[in-house]
Amino acid sequence: MFPTRYYLKTEEKLQKEVAKLRKKLNAGKQEKEKEEMAAERPAPAATTETDAEKKAKKERRKKSVLGDIDLDEDSGVPIGEQLKQALVKTLTLSLTLTQALLKP
């Protein structure tokens, strides 16, 4: 009879351990759901720029060597390639203007 009693106690301990682990698993699932719900909430609206701030920003961009350039990180085109395209565009415009001024 001894082995049967041993196996029953072992099974009982294992059942208790399984119950504890299930509780932990359910708690983890609930916490994950809460985090996902928090992530799904829309981000707070960005601060709106006043007209004066927009004009100042535009003036700063005009003074830049690259001019009014907007690099898009989400486009899939590498930043280096976007910079190259912007520089070529600016250089082409500059050369065209220079040629127009130099023609007699």
PyMOL commands that place a pseudoatom at each C-alpha (Angstrom):
pseudoatom trace, name=CA, resn=MET, resi=1, chain=A, elem=C, hetatm=0, pos=[0.000, 0.000, 0.000]
pseudoatom trace, name=CA, resn=PHE, resi=2, chain=A, elem=C, hetatm=0, pos=[2.885, 2.352, 0.503]
pseudoatom trace, name=CA, resn=PRO, resi=3, chain=A, elem=C, hetatm=0, pos=[3.606, 3.056, -3.180]
pseudoatom trace, name=CA, resn=THR, resi=4, chain=A, elem=C, hetatm=0, pos=[-0.044, 3.916, -3.849]
pseudoatom trace, name=CA, resn=ARG, resi=5, chain=A, elem=C, hetatm=0, pos=[-0.110, 6.457, -1.045]
pseudoatom trace, name=CA, resn=TYR, resi=6, chain=A, elem=C, hetatm=0, pos=[3.144, 7.983, -2.320]
pseudoatom trace, name=CA, resn=TYR, resi=7, chain=A, elem=C, hetatm=0, pos=[1.748, 8.322, -5.841]
pseudoatom trace, name=CA, resn=LEU, resi=8, chain=A, elem=C, hetatm=0, pos=[-1.471, 9.873, -4.562]
pseudoatom trace, name=CA, resn=LYS, resi=9, chain=A, elem=C, hetatm=0, pos=[0.420, 12.481, -2.530]
pseudoatom trace, name=CA, resn=THR, resi=10, chain=A, elem=C, hetatm=0, pos=[2.696, 13.204, -5.463]
pseudoatom trace, name=CA, resn=GLU, resi=11, chain=A, elem=C, hetatm=0, pos=[-0.288, 13.586, -7.755]
pseudoatom trace, name=CA, resn=GLU, resi=12, chain=A, elem=C, hetatm=0, pos=[-1.940, 15.926, -5.257]
pseudoatom trace, name=CA, resn=LYS, resi=13, chain=A, elem=C, hetatm=0, pos=[1.208, 18.089, -5.058]
pseudoatom trace, name=CA, resn=LEU, resi=14, chain=A, elem=C, hetatm=0, pos=[1.436, 18.196, -8.831]
pseudoatom trace, name=CA, resn=GLN, resi=15, chain=A, elem=C, hetatm=0, pos=[-2.224, 19.191, -9.116]
pseudoatom trace, name=CA, resn=LYS, resi=16, chain=A, elem=C, hetatm=0, pos=[-1.637, 22.068, -6.683]
pseudoatom trace, name=CA, resn=GLU, resi=17, chain=A, elem=C, hetatm=0, pos=[1.419, 23.157, -8.660]
pseudoatom trace, name=CA, resn=VAL, resi=18, chain=A, elem=C, hetatm=0, pos=[-0.592, 23.041, -11.893]
pseudoatom trace, name=CA, resn=ALA, resi=19, chain=A, elem=C, hetatm=0, pos=[-3.309, 25.183, -10.303]
pseudoatom trace, name=CA, resn=LYS, resi=20, chain=A, elem=C, hetatm=0, pos=[-0.715, 27.771, -9.176]
pseudoatom trace, name=CA, resn=LEU, resi=21, chain=A, elem=C, hetatm=0, pos=[0.856, 27.876, -12.624]
pseudoatom trace, name=CA, resn=ARG, resi=22, chain=A, elem=C, hetatm=0, pos=[-2.551, 28.279, -14.288]
pseudoatom trace, name=CA, resn=LYS, resi=23, chain=A, elem=C, hetatm=0, pos=[-3.302, 31.237, -12.014]
pseudoatom trace, name=CA, resn=LYS, resi=24, chain=A, elem=C, hetatm=0, pos=[0.019, 32.824, -12.951]
pseudoatom trace, name=CA, resn=LEU, resi=25, chain=A, elem=C, hetatm=0, pos=[-0.651, 32.190, -16.630]
pseudoatom trace, name=CA, resn=ASN, resi=26, chain=A, elem=C, hetatm=0, pos=[-4.111, 33.757, -16.448]
pseudoatom trace, name=CA, resn=ALA, resi=27, chain=A, elem=C, hetatm=0, pos=[-2.727, 36.755, -14.560]
pseudoatom trace, name=CA, resn=GLY, resi=28, chain=A, elem=C, hetatm=0, pos=[-0.052, 37.168, -17.236]
pseudoatom trace, name=CA, resn=LYS, resi=29, chain=A, elem=C, hetatm=0, pos=[-2.650, 36.971, -20.012]
pseudoatom trace, name=CA, resn=GLN, resi=30, chain=A, elem=C, hetatm=0, pos=[-4.792, 39.603, -18.318]
pseudoatom trace, name=CA, resn=GLU, resi=31, chain=A, elem=C, hetatm=0, pos=[-1.792, 41.886, -17.881]
pseudoatom trace, name=CA, resn=LYS, resi=32, chain=A, elem=C, hetatm=0, pos=[-0.854, 41.439, -21.543]
pseudoatom trace, name=CA, resn=GLU, resi=33, chain=A, elem=C, hetatm=0, pos=[-4.420, 42.287, -22.611]
pseudoatom trace, name=CA, resn=LYS, resi=34, chain=A, elem=C, hetatm=0, pos=[-4.308, 45.457, -20.495]
pseudoatom trace, name=CA, resn=GLU, resi=35, chain=A, elem=C, hetatm=0, pos=[-1.012, 46.471, -22.114]
pseudoatom trace, name=CA, resn=GLU, resi=36, chain=A, elem=C, hetatm=0, pos=[-2.407, 45.816, -25.595]
pseudoatom trace, name=CA, resn=MET, resi=37, chain=A, elem=C, hetatm=0, pos=[-5.505, 47.870, -24.820]
pseudoatom trace, name=CA, resn=ALA, resi=38, chain=A, elem=C, hetatm=0, pos=[-3.312, 50.713, -23.558]
pseudoatom trace, name=CA, resn=ALA, resi=39, chain=A, elem=C, hetatm=0, pos=[-1.203, 50.511, -26.732]
pseudoatom trace, name=CA, resn=GLU, resi=40, chain=A, elem=C, hetatm=0, pos=[-4.300, 50.647, -28.941]
pseudoatom trace, name=CA, resn=ARG, resi=41, chain=A, elem=C, hetatm=0, pos=[-5.467, 53.910, -27.429]
pseudoatom trace, name=CA, resn=PRO, resi=42, chain=A, elem=C, hetatm=0, pos=[-4.741, 56.848, -29.712]
pseudoatom trace, name=CA, resn=ALA, resi=43, chain=A, elem=C, hetatm=0, pos=[-1.735, 58.926, -28.811]
pseudoatom trace, name=CA, resn=PRO, resi=44, chain=A, elem=C, hetatm=0, pos=[-2.418, 62.396, -27.466]
pseudoatom trace, name=CA, resn=ALA, resi=45, chain=A, elem=C, hetatm=0, pos=[-2.726, 65.000, -30.183]
pseudoatom trace, name=CA, resn=ALA, resi=46, chain=A, elem=C, hetatm=0, pos=[0.459, 66.840, -31.062]
pseudoatom trace, name=CA, resn=THR, resi=47, chain=A, elem=C, hetatm=0, pos=[0.635, 70.482, -30.182]
pseudoatom trace, name=CA, resn=THR, resi=48, chain=A, elem=C, hetatm=0, pos=[-0.557, 72.696, -32.962]
pseudoatom trace, name=CA, resn=GLU, resi=49, chain=A, elem=C, hetatm=0, pos=[1.836, 75.264, -34.306]
pseudoatom trace, name=CA, resn=THR, resi=50, chain=A, elem=C, hetatm=0, pos=[0.804, 78.864, -34.530]
pseudoatom trace, name=CA, resn=ASP, resi=51, chain=A, elem=C, hetatm=0, pos=[1.071, 80.732, -37.816]
pseudoatom trace, name=CA, resn=ALA, resi=52, chain=A, elem=C, hetatm=0, pos=[4.108, 82.604, -36.541]
pseudoatom trace, name=CA, resn=GLU, resi=53, chain=A, elem=C, hetatm=0, pos=[5.881, 79.359, -35.666]
pseudoatom trace, name=CA, resn=LYS, resi=54, chain=A, elem=C, hetatm=0, pos=[5.092, 77.914, -39.102]
pseudoatom trace, name=CA, resn=LYS, resi=55, chain=A, elem=C, hetatm=0, pos=[6.461, 81.011, -40.829]
pseudoatom trace, name=CA, resn=ALA, resi=56, chain=A, elem=C, hetatm=0, pos=[9.612, 80.950, -38.702]
pseudoatom trace, name=CA, resn=LYS, resi=57, chain=A, elem=C, hetatm=0, pos=[10.134, 77.271, -39.508]
pseudoatom trace, name=CA, resn=LYS, resi=58, chain=A, elem=C, hetatm=0, pos=[9.689, 77.938, -43.219]
pseudoatom trace, name=CA, resn=GLU, resi=59, chain=A, elem=C, hetatm=0, pos=[12.200, 80.819, -43.089]
pseudoatom trace, name=CA, resn=ARG, resi=60, chain=A, elem=C, hetatm=0, pos=[14.773, 78.588, -41.353]
pseudoatom trace, name=CA, resn=ARG, resi=61, chain=A, elem=C, hetatm=0, pos=[14.321, 75.940, -44.026]
pseudoatom trace, name=CA, resn=LYS, resi=62, chain=A, elem=C, hetatm=0, pos=[14.871, 78.493, -46.809]
pseudoatom trace, name=CA, resn=LYS, resi=63, chain=A, elem=C, hetatm=0, pos=[18.230, 79.405, -45.299]
pseudoatom trace, name=CA, resn=SER, resi=64, chain=A, elem=C, hetatm=0, pos=[19.326, 75.759, -45.264]
pseudoatom trace, name=CA, resn=VAL, resi=65, chain=A, elem=C, hetatm=0, pos=[21.834, 74.497, -47.819]
pseudoatom trace, name=CA, resn=LEU, resi=66, chain=A, elem=C, hetatm=0, pos=[19.360, 71.811, -48.861]
pseudoatom trace, name=CA, resn=GLY, resi=67, chain=A, elem=C, hetatm=0, pos=[16.435, 74.182, -48.981]
pseudoatom trace, name=CA, resn=ASP, resi=68, chain=A, elem=C, hetatm=0, pos=[12.970, 72.967, -48.045]
pseudoatom trace, name=CA, resn=ILE, resi=69, chain=A, elem=C, hetatm=0, pos=[13.629, 69.228, -47.778]
pseudoatom trace, name=CA, resn=ASP, resi=70, chain=A, elem=C, hetatm=0, pos=[11.427, 66.630, -46.102]
pseudoatom trace, name=CA, resn=LEU, resi=71, chain=A, elem=C, hetatm=0, pos=[13.005, 63.231, -45.426]
pseudoatom trace, name=CA, resn=ASP, resi=72, chain=A, elem=C, hetatm=0, pos=[10.547, 60.369, -44.970]
pseudoatom trace, name=CA, resn=GLU, resi=73, chain=A, elem=C, hetatm=0, pos=[11.839, 57.578, -42.733]
pseudoatom trace, name=CA, resn=ASP, resi=74, chain=A, elem=C, hetatm=0, pos=[8.823, 55.330, -43.397]
pseudoatom trace, name=CA, resn=SER, resi=75, chain=A, elem=C, hetatm=0, pos=[9.008, 55.389, -47.198]
pseudoatom trace, name=CA, resn=GLY, resi=76, chain=A, elem=C, hetatm=0, pos=[11.393, 52.442, -47.533]
pseudoatom trace, name=CA, resn=VAL, resi=77, chain=A, elem=C, hetatm=0, pos=[13.900, 54.580, -49.441]
pseudoatom trace, name=CA, resn=PRO, resi=78, chain=A, elem=C, hetatm=0, pos=[17.167, 54.933, -47.484]
pseudoatom trace, name=CA, resn=ILE, resi=79, chain=A, elem=C, hetatm=0, pos=[17.873, 58.357, -45.990]
pseudoatom trace, name=CA, resn=GLY, resi=80, chain=A, elem=C, hetatm=0, pos=[21.136, 58.571, -47.940]
pseudoatom trace, name=CA, resn=GLU, resi=81, chain=A, elem=C, hetatm=0, pos=[19.283, 58.042, -51.202]
pseudoatom trace, name=CA, resn=GLN, resi=82, chain=A, elem=C, hetatm=0, pos=[16.723, 60.702, -50.266]
pseudoatom trace, name=CA, resn=LEU, resi=83, chain=A, elem=C, hetatm=0, pos=[19.542, 63.146, -49.468]
pseudoatom trace, name=CA, resn=LYS, resi=84, chain=A, elem=C, hetatm=0, pos=[21.204, 62.352, -52.792]
pseudoatom trace, name=CA, resn=GLN, resi=85, chain=A, elem=C, hetatm=0, pos=[17.962, 63.004, -54.672]
pseudoatom trace, name=CA, resn=ALA, resi=86, chain=A, elem=C, hetatm=0, pos=[17.448, 66.305, -52.830]
pseudoatom trace, name=CA, resn=LEU, resi=87, chain=A, elem=C, hetatm=0, pos=[21.026, 67.416, -53.552]
pseudoatom trace, name=CA, resn=VAL, resi=88, chain=A, elem=C, hetatm=0, pos=[20.734, 66.509, -57.235]
pseudoatom trace, name=CA, resn=LYS, resi=89, chain=A, elem=C, hetatm=0, pos=[17.461, 68.420, -57.478]
pseudoatom trace, name=CA, resn=THR, resi=90, chain=A, elem=C, hetatm=0, pos=[18.966, 71.481, -55.783]
pseudoatom trace, name=CA, resn=LEU, resi=91, chain=A, elem=C, hetatm=0, pos=[22.129, 71.298, -57.882]
pseudoatom trace, name=CA, resn=THR, resi=92, chain=A, elem=C, hetatm=0, pos=[20.148, 70.944, -61.108]
pseudoatom trace, name=CA, resn=LEU, resi=93, chain=A, elem=C, hetatm=0, pos=[18.082, 74.005, -60.255]
pseudoatom trace, name=CA, resn=SER, resi=94, chain=A, elem=C, hetatm=0, pos=[21.212, 75.927, -59.333]
pseudoatom trace, name=CA, resn=LEU, resi=95, chain=A, elem=C, hetatm=0, pos=[22.966, 75.005, -62.593]
pseudoatom trace, name=CA, resn=THR, resi=96, chain=A, elem=C, hetatm=0, pos=[19.913, 75.907, -64.632]
pseudoatom trace, name=CA, resn=LEU, resi=97, chain=A, elem=C, hetatm=0, pos=[19.706, 79.327, -62.999]
pseudoatom trace, name=CA, resn=THR, resi=98, chain=A, elem=C, hetatm=0, pos=[23.427, 79.904, -63.447]
pseudoatom trace, name=CA, resn=GLN, resi=99, chain=A, elem=C, hetatm=0, pos=[23.265, 79.002, -67.139]
pseudoatom trace, name=CA, resn=ALA, resi=100, chain=A, elem=C, hetatm=0, pos=[20.294, 81.307, -67.641]
pseudoatom trace, name=CA, resn=LEU, resi=101, chain=A, elem=C, hetatm=0, pos=[22.186, 84.192, -66.025]
pseudoatom trace, name=CA, resn=LEU, resi=102, chain=A, elem=C, hetatm=0, pos=[25.376, 83.603, -68.014]
pseudoatom trace, name=CA, resn=LYS, resi=103, chain=A, elem=C, hetatm=0, pos=[23.729, 83.498, -71.439]
pseudoatom trace, name=CA, resn=PRO, resi=104, chain=A, elem=C, hetatm=0, pos=[24.241, 86.811, -73.294]
for i in range(1, 104): cmd.bond("trace and resi %d" % i, "trace and resi %d" % (i + 1))
show_as sticks, trace
zoom trace
